[in-house]
């Protein structure tokens, strides 16, 4: 009997982890399709006579709106995840971002695209909170650093799929066709609803306890975790989205790339994106290994220090294509690899019935700060600041991340 219960629990661990990993992968797919085609697609929507600076400004505004939607989705679906359950909420979020990514195909004005990206972002933001809470409540503590790296690896696999999608549609007249692929994640929700049970920890707490208020996030027991999450996520997300969003523009703006035909440029964007995604996977496991053997605090410091060097040195001035690839890959190892520490470190900082609310709000609120930074830098790239300088400036934010790491909350024993 005990063996049967144990086997059932292990099955629940596996199905929960697979569901969250798939959610992460589809997040990466649907989230990255737009940055890969942002400026040329917005130029298409603006019509004849549109200039690259005009398109870049509107494209940056759309990305900022997307990040705001991501933040709101983290709070809204985070609350739903605590009240309704992790598995159910995971299903709702995937359906949301899949549907509205697909509807981006029908955009014929730039503001149509902005609306669809905002609505898709609600689901993407909610998925992070539901998926990370689901895994943190089902995966044994000894596996959590590696589980966190694997979840973040799912996101990078999604980015690779987005790059392959854009490359596959290189011969199409319009970039809008790439968004149709974003509908596919909705199919996996059928399996999630059938195969992924709610975690026992959540089910027990939901039955036995009254739902806490959102304001409890700033109560004396949880305030430190909330403020730390808000601060470090805001800084780290600004760094990551500045790199992800502007690196494609840096690449497309290199003299040797400008001389290429459109299909060749799309192929290059695809190969560079796949390469830095693979290097980010290396960074994920580097971060996990450090968290496992030297602790989260030191791991945060080392990864942030590496990101600081890669961004500030690598993007201080324009570089030839081969050098750009090297510094982009190093930025992915450290600056993006840092995010492998978040998924299973943040949720246990919060009580069970505030877990998706706290992790979702605290982590995804950083998107609003990232949105403001992206919008400001996007507007600046139409004038005084170039895309590579935008990445350079964001890299300075790794300095306060390093300082914050010295004040990180410590996880309780066994979490």
C-alpha positions as CSV (number, residue, x, y, z in Angstrom):
1,X,0.0,0.0,0.0
2,X,2.8,2.4,1.0
3,X,4.6,1.6,-2.2
4,X,1.5,2.3,-4.3
5,X,1.1,5.7,-2.5
6,X,4.8,6.5,-3.1
7,X,4.6,5.6,-6.8
8,X,1.5,7.8,-7.1
9,X,3.3,10.7,-5.5
10,X,6.3,10.3,-7.9
11,X,3.9,10.2,-10.8
12,X,2.4,13.5,-9.6
13,X,5.9,15.0,-9.2
14,X,6.7,14.0,-12.8
15,X,3.5,15.2,-14.4
16,X,3.6,18.5,-12.4
17,X,7.2,19.1,-13.5
18,X,6.5,18.2,-17.1
19,X,3.4,20.5,-17.2
20,X,5.4,23.4,-15.8
21,X,8.3,22.8,-18.1
22,X,6.0,22.8,-21.1
23,X,4.4,26.0,-19.8
24,X,7.9,27.6,-19.6
25,X,8.7,26.4,-23.1
26,X,5.6,27.9,-24.6
27,X,6.2,31.1,-22.6
28,X,9.5,31.4,-24.4
29,X,7.9,30.6,-27.8
30,X,5.1,33.1,-27.6
31,X,7.1,35.7,-25.7
32,X,10.0,35.7,-28.2
33,X,8.2,35.6,-31.5
34,X,7.6,39.4,-31.4
35,X,11.1,40.6,-30.4
36,X,12.6,38.7,-33.3
37,X,10.4,40.5,-35.9
38,X,9.5,43.6,-34.0
39,X,10.9,46.5,-36.1
40,X,10.3,45.0,-39.6
41,X,6.8,43.9,-38.7
42,X,5.8,47.3,-37.1
43,X,7.2,49.0,-40.2
44,X,4.9,46.8,-42.3
45,X,1.9,47.9,-40.1
46,X,2.8,51.6,-40.3
47,X,2.8,51.4,-44.1
48,X,4.8,53.0,-46.9
49,X,6.9,55.9,-45.8
50,X,7.6,54.6,-42.3
51,X,11.2,55.0,-41.2
52,X,13.2,52.7,-39.0
53,X,13.3,55.2,-36.1
54,X,9.6,55.6,-36.2
55,X,9.1,51.8,-36.3
56,X,11.6,51.3,-33.5
57,X,9.8,53.8,-31.2
58,X,6.4,52.1,-31.8
59,X,7.9,48.6,-31.5
60,X,9.4,49.6,-28.1
61,X,6.1,51.0,-27.0
62,X,4.4,47.6,-27.8
63,X,7.1,45.7,-25.9
64,X,6.6,48.0,-22.9
65,X,2.8,47.4,-23.0
66,X,3.5,43.7,-23.2
67,X,5.7,43.8,-20.1
68,X,3.0,45.8,-18.2
69,X,0.5,43.1,-19.2
70,X,3.0,40.4,-18.0
71,X,3.1,42.2,-14.6
72,X,-0.6,42.5,-14.3
73,X,-1.1,38.8,-15.3
74,X,1.4,37.8,-12.6
75,X,-0.8,39.4,-9.9
76,X,-4.2,38.5,-11.3
77,X,-3.4,34.8,-12.1
78,X,-1.3,34.6,-9.0
79,X,-4.3,35.3,-6.9
80,X,-6.3,32.9,-8.9
81,X,-3.6,30.2,-8.5
82,X,-3.8,30.5,-4.7
83,X,-7.6,30.4,-4.7
84,X,-8.4,28.0,-7.5
85,X,-5.3,25.8,-7.7
86,X,-1.9,25.6,-9.5
87,X,-2.9,23.1,-12.2
88,X,-6.2,24.8,-13.1
89,X,-4.5,28.2,-13.3
90,X,-1.7,26.8,-15.4
91,X,-4.3,25.6,-17.9
92,X,-6.0,29.0,-18.0
93,X,-2.8,30.9,-18.5
94,X,-1.6,28.8,-21.4
95,X,-5.0,29.1,-23.2
96,X,-4.8,32.9,-22.7
97,X,-1.4,33.5,-24.2
98,X,-1.8,31.0,-27.0
99,X,-5.1,32.5,-28.1
100,X,-3.9,36.1,-28.2
101,X,-0.5,35.3,-29.7
102,X,-2.4,33.7,-32.6
103,X,-4.7,36.6,-32.9
104,X,-1.7,38.9,-33.5
105,X,-1.8,37.5,-37.1
106,X,-4.9,39.6,-37.6
107,X,-3.3,42.9,-36.6
108,X,-3.5,45.6,-39.3
109,X,-2.5,48.6,-37.2
110,X,0.3,48.9,-34.7
111,X,-2.2,49.4,-31.9
112,X,-4.0,46.2,-32.8
113,X,-0.7,44.4,-32.2
114,X,-0.2,46.3,-28.9
115,X,-3.7,45.1,-27.6
116,X,-3.0,41.5,-28.6
117,X,0.4,41.5,-27.1
118,X,-0.9,42.9,-23.8
119,X,-3.6,40.3,-23.5
120,X,-1.2,37.5,-24.4
121,X,1.2,38.8,-21.7
122,X,-1.5,38.4,-19.0
123,X,-1.3,34.6,-19.5
124,X,2.5,34.5,-19.8
125,X,2.9,36.4,-16.5
126,X,0.4,34.1,-14.7
127,X,2.0,31.0,-16.0
128,X,5.3,31.8,-14.3
129,X,3.7,32.0,-10.9
130,X,1.4,28.9,-11.3
131,X,4.2,26.7,-12.8
132,X,6.9,27.7,-10.2
133,X,4.5,27.1,-7.3
134,X,3.4,23.8,-8.7
135,X,6.9,22.5,-8.9
136,X,8.1,24.0,-5.6
137,X,5.2,22.1,-3.9
138,X,5.8,18.8,-5.6
139,X,9.5,18.4,-6.3
140,X,11.7,17.0,-3.4
141,X,13.9,19.7,-1.8
142,X,17.2,18.0,-2.8
143,X,16.3,18.3,-6.5
144,X,15.1,21.9,-6.5
145,X,18.3,23.7,-7.7
146,X,18.5,21.4,-10.7
147,X,14.7,21.6,-11.2
148,X,14.9,25.3,-11.3
149,X,17.6,25.1,-14.0
150,X,15.5,22.7,-16.0
151,X,12.5,24.9,-15.8
152,X,14.5,27.9,-17.1
153,X,15.9,25.6,-19.8
154,X,12.3,25.1,-21.0
155,X,12.0,28.8,-21.6
156,X,15.2,28.8,-23.7
157,X,13.9,25.8,-25.7
158,X,10.9,28.0,-26.4
159,X,13.1,30.8,-27.6
160,X,14.9,28.4,-29.9
161,X,11.5,27.3,-31.3
162,X,10.6,30.9,-31.8
163,X,13.9,31.4,-33.7
164,X,13.2,28.3,-35.9
165,X,9.7,29.6,-36.6
166,X,11.0,33.0,-37.8
167,X,13.6,31.3,-39.9
168,X,11.0,28.9,-41.4
169,X,8.8,31.8,-42.4
170,X,11.7,33.8,-43.9
171,X,10.3,33.4,-47.5
172,X,6.8,34.7,-46.6
173,X,5.8,38.2,-47.7
174,X,4.7,39.2,-44.2
175,X,6.1,38.5,-40.7
176,X,2.5,38.2,-39.3
177,X,2.4,34.4,-40.2
178,X,4.9,33.6,-37.4
179,X,2.2,34.4,-34.8
180,X,0.0,31.5,-36.0
181,X,2.5,29.1,-34.4
182,X,1.7,30.6,-31.1
183,X,-1.7,28.9,-31.0
184,X,-0.2,25.4,-30.7
185,X,0.5,25.5,-26.9
186,X,-3.3,25.5,-26.3
187,X,-3.3,21.8,-27.2
188,X,-1.2,20.8,-24.2
189,X,-3.8,22.1,-21.8
190,X,-6.0,19.0,-22.5
191,X,-3.3,16.8,-21.1
192,X,-2.7,19.1,-18.1
193,X,-6.3,19.0,-17.0
194,X,-6.4,15.2,-17.3
195,X,-3.0,14.3,-15.8
196,X,-1.8,17.0,-13.4
197,X,-3.3,16.9,-9.9
198,X,-3.3,19.8,-7.5
199,X,-0.4,19.6,-5.0
200,X,-1.3,18.1,-1.7
201,X,0.3,21.0,0.2
202,X,-2.0,23.5,-1.5
203,X,-5.1,21.3,-1.2
204,X,-4.6,20.8,2.5
205,X,-4.0,24.5,3.2
206,X,-6.9,25.6,1.0
207,X,-9.3,23.4,3.0
208,X,-8.0,24.1,6.4
209,X,-7.2,27.9,6.3
210,X,-8.9,31.1,5.3
211,X,-7.5,32.8,2.2
212,X,-5.1,35.6,3.3
213,X,-5.5,39.1,1.9
214,X,-3.2,40.5,-0.8
215,X,-2.2,43.2,1.7
216,X,-0.7,40.5,3.8
217,X,2.2,40.5,1.4
218,X,3.4,43.6,3.2
219,X,2.7,42.2,6.7
220,X,5.5,41.7,9.1
221,X,6.1,38.0,8.3
222,X,6.3,38.4,4.6
223,X,7.4,42.0,4.0
224,X,11.1,41.2,3.6
225,X,10.5,38.5,1.0
226,X,8.1,40.7,-0.9
227,X,10.4,43.7,-1.0
228,X,13.5,41.7,-1.9
229,X,11.6,40.0,-4.7
230,X,10.3,43.3,-6.1
231,X,13.7,44.9,-6.0
232,X,15.8,42.1,-7.5
233,X,13.3,41.0,-10.1
234,X,12.8,44.6,-11.3
235,X,16.5,45.1,-11.8
236,X,17.2,41.6,-13.3
237,X,14.2,41.7,-15.7
238,X,15.2,45.1,-17.0
239,X,18.6,43.7,-17.7
240,X,17.3,40.6,-19.4
241,X,14.6,42.2,-21.6
242,X,16.9,45.0,-22.7
243,X,19.3,42.4,-23.9
244,X,16.7,40.2,-25.5
245,X,14.8,43.1,-27.2
246,X,17.7,45.2,-28.3
247,X,20.2,42.5,-29.3
248,X,18.2,41.7,-32.4
249,X,18.3,45.4,-33.4
250,X,22.1,45.5,-32.7
251,X,22.5,42.5,-34.9
252,X,20.3,43.8,-37.8
253,X,22.2,47.1,-37.6
254,X,25.7,45.8,-38.1
255,X,27.2,47.0,-41.4
256,X,27.9,43.4,-42.6
257,X,24.3,42.4,-41.8
258,X,22.7,45.4,-43.5
259,X,24.4,44.3,-46.7
260,X,22.6,40.9,-46.6
261,X,19.4,40.0,-48.3
262,X,16.2,39.6,-46.1
263,X,16.3,35.8,-46.1
264,X,20.0,35.8,-45.1
265,X,19.3,38.2,-42.3
266,X,16.5,36.1,-41.0
267,X,18.7,33.0,-41.1
268,X,21.4,34.9,-39.2
269,X,19.0,36.1,-36.5
270,X,17.8,32.5,-36.1
271,X,21.2,31.1,-35.7
272,X,22.4,33.7,-33.3
273,X,19.3,33.3,-31.2
274,X,19.7,29.6,-31.1
275,X,23.4,29.9,-30.1
276,X,22.8,32.2,-27.2
277,X,19.8,30.2,-26.0
278,X,22.1,27.1,-25.9
279,X,24.7,29.1,-24.0
280,X,22.0,30.3,-21.6
281,X,21.2,26.6,-20.9
282,X,24.8,26.2,-19.9
283,X,24.4,29.2,-17.6
284,X,21.3,27.7,-16.1
285,X,23.1,24.7,-14.9
286,X,26.1,26.7,-13.8
287,X,23.8,28.8,-11.6
288,X,22.1,25.6,-10.3
289,X,25.4,24.0,-9.4
290,X,26.5,27.1,-7.5
291,X,23.2,27.3,-5.7
292,X,23.6,23.6,-4.7
293,X,27.2,23.7,-3.5
294,X,27.9,27.3,-2.4
295,X,24.3,28.6,-1.7
296,X,21.9,31.0,-3.4
297,X,23.5,34.1,-2.1
298,X,27.0,33.5,-3.6
299,X,25.4,32.1,-6.8
300,X,23.5,35.4,-7.2
301,X,26.6,37.4,-6.7
302,X,28.8,35.4,-9.1
303,X,26.1,35.4,-11.9
304,X,25.4,39.1,-11.5
305,X,29.1,39.9,-11.6
306,X,29.5,37.9,-14.8
307,X,26.5,39.7,-16.3
308,X,28.0,43.1,-15.4
309,X,31.2,42.3,-17.2
310,X,29.5,40.8,-20.3
311,X,27.1,43.7,-20.8
312,X,29.4,46.6,-19.9
313,X,32.5,45.4,-21.7
314,X,30.7,43.6,-24.5
315,X,28.4,46.4,-25.5
316,X,30.4,49.5,-24.7
317,X,30.9,50.2,-28.4
318,X,30.0,48.6,-31.8
319,X,31.7,45.3,-32.5
320,X,32.1,43.2,-35.7
321,X,29.7,40.3,-36.1
322,X,32.1,37.6,-34.7
323,X,32.8,39.6,-31.6
324,X,29.1,40.4,-31.1
325,X,28.3,36.7,-31.0
326,X,31.0,36.1,-28.3
327,X,29.7,38.8,-26.0
328,X,26.1,37.9,-26.7
329,X,26.7,34.3,-25.6
330,X,28.6,35.4,-22.5
331,X,25.7,37.7,-21.6
332,X,23.3,34.8,-22.0
333,X,25.5,32.6,-19.7
334,X,25.5,35.0,-16.9
335,X,23.0,37.8,-17.4
336,X,20.2,35.4,-18.4
337,X,21.6,32.4,-16.6
338,X,20.8,34.3,-13.4
339,X,17.1,33.5,-13.9
340,X,17.6,29.8,-13.2
341,X,17.9,30.8,-9.5
342,X,14.4,32.4,-9.3
343,X,11.7,29.7,-10.1
344,X,12.3,27.5,-7.0
345,X,14.0,30.1,-4.7
346,X,11.2,32.7,-4.7
347,X,8.0,30.6,-4.1
348,X,9.1,29.0,-0.8
349,X,9.7,32.5,0.6
350,X,5.9,32.9,0.8
351,X,3.2,31.0,2.8
352,X,1.3,28.4,0.8
353,X,-1.9,30.4,0.2
354,X,0.1,33.5,-0.7
355,X,2.6,31.6,-2.8
356,X,1.5,32.3,-6.4
357,X,0.2,35.7,-5.4
358,X,3.6,36.7,-3.8
359,X,5.9,35.1,-6.3
360,X,3.7,36.2,-9.2
361,X,3.3,39.8,-8.0
362,X,6.8,40.3,-6.7
363,X,8.6,38.7,-9.7
364,X,6.3,40.0,-12.4
365,X,6.0,43.5,-11.0
366,X,9.5,43.9,-12.2
367,X,8.1,43.8,-15.7
368,X,6.6,47.3,-15.1
369,X,10.1,48.6,-14.3
370,X,11.5,46.7,-17.3
371,X,8.7,48.1,-19.4
372,X,9.6,51.7,-18.4
373,X,13.3,51.0,-19.0
374,X,12.6,49.4,-22.4
375,X,10.3,52.2,-23.5
376,X,12.7,54.9,-22.4
377,X,15.6,53.2,-24.2
378,X,13.5,52.5,-27.3
379,X,12.6,56.1,-27.5
380,X,16.3,57.0,-26.9
381,X,17.4,54.7,-29.7
382,X,15.4,56.9,-32.1
383,X,17.9,59.7,-31.2
384,X,20.9,59.8,-28.9
385,X,21.2,56.2,-27.6
386,X,22.0,53.3,-30.0
387,X,20.8,49.8,-29.3
388,X,24.2,48.5,-28.1
389,X,24.4,51.5,-25.7
390,X,21.0,50.6,-24.3
391,X,22.3,47.1,-23.4
392,X,25.5,48.7,-21.9
393,X,23.5,51.0,-19.7
394,X,21.2,48.3,-18.5
395,X,24.2,46.2,-17.5
396,X,25.0,48.8,-14.8
397,X,21.9,47.5,-12.9
398,X,23.8,44.3,-12.0
399,X,25.7,46.4,-9.4
400,X,22.6,46.9,-7.2
401,X,21.7,43.2,-7.8
402,X,25.0,42.2,-6.3
403,X,24.5,44.5,-3.3
404,X,20.9,43.2,-2.7
405,X,22.3,39.6,-2.7
406,X,24.0,40.3,0.6
407,X,20.5,40.8,2.2
408,X,18.7,37.9,0.6
409,X,16.1,36.0,2.8
410,X,17.3,32.6,3.8
411,X,15.1,29.6,2.9
412,X,13.9,27.5,5.8
413,X,15.4,24.1,6.3
414,X,14.0,21.5,3.9
415,X,12.7,24.0,1.3
